[in-house]
Structure formats: C-alpha cells, structure tokens
Amino acid sequence: LDMARHAPSGGNMQPWNVHVLGRQTIGELGDAIRTALAEPDYVETGDYRYYPARPVAPYGDRIRQAGHDLYEALGIGRRDVAARREQKLKNFDFFGAPAGLLVTIDARLERGSWIDVGLFLNALSLAIVSQGLGCCLQASFSSHGDAVRRVLGLERDALVVCGVAVGHADETHPVNRQPLRRQDVAEFVRFHP
C-alpha cells in the first residue's frame, strides 16, 4: 500500500480508499452476501455497471471466451448451474486468501477519478507481486455494495469499486496455470502519421 500510494491522479486527488480485511471480517462479509443472495427477491443492483447492458462486439465475445476458459480450466460444465454458483460464491471468501482489500471511491467524484483508481489498482497489483505475493482483483463485490457498506460501517457515498484477494498464489491451481488470451498489438493500435 505504501508503494501504491504514489500512483498518479488528476490534481493529486488520490480518490481511492482502501479497507483491509482480516479473516474474521471476510467471513462476516461473505456470510452477509450469501444471506442476501439466498433471499428470493434479492436483486444485484450494484454500485456501477461493469459490463454493457447488451453485449457489444468484440468485447462480448471476449467476455464469453474468458468465462468459457475459466470454467473449462475448473472442469465445470456449461449446464452445471450449481457448480458455477459455488465457484461464484468463492469470490466472497476472497478465494481463501488470508487478507482481502476493498477499494471504494466517493460517489460524488467524476469519471476521471475512476481512471485514477484504476491506476492505483495497477500500482497496487504490481507492488503486491513485487513482494512475492499474488492478488486477484474482484469486481464482484461491486454488485453487493449495500452489504459491504453495512458490514464495514461505511457511508452511503462510498461506492465499492472492487475487492482484492491477497496471499500466496497457488501456482498449481488450474486457473493460475491457464494463459490469458490477449489481443495482438496490431489489433488494438493504430499509427497516425
């Protein structure tokens, strides 16, 4: 965190807030989210929309492919709804990591500040890896902002950007052994004379 705090931000606003969770609070938060998900009328409204409401090419195809690759690596079939649900719920235990971070932003801030939070998260991820640890950024927590605010005692204007699982990576786990598909540079760069 001390290394990541040097991430650049517009006007030096530093619009990120980080909440460090130990296993006790992780358990309480996971229980609160699982309880909410079990309610028949519960709707995941979220603090922001991560994906577009309707898939947009080519991004929708990439999202579907990433999901397919994940479940294939885990040996979970496309129609195995129960196993997919169980896998999703592991997010809220920070995948068993010894520590979890929740990153929030003040709801009154504009889109530029969200870019700054992204820069901070990138710096944080690199700093964590540089210390010999692993991390996983988890947007799934943003879908349960009310539960996060309730468990952590946060104000309503604290929007949940994401969680970050922090611990030693299990390099033998199938998910960690699967290479991520990346676009070739020629597919996303245009040179202008």
Buried (B, 14 or more C-beta within 10 A) or exposed (E): EEEBEEBEBEEEEBBBBBBEBEBEBBEBBBBBBBEBBEEEEEEEEBBBEEEEEEEEEEEEEEBEEEEEBBBEBBEBEEEBEEBBEEBEBEBBBBBEBEBBBBBBBBEEBEEEBBBBBBBBBEBBBBBBEEEEBBBBBBBBBBBBBBBBBBBBEBEEEBBBBBBBBBBEBEEEEEBEEEEEEEEEEEEEEEEEE
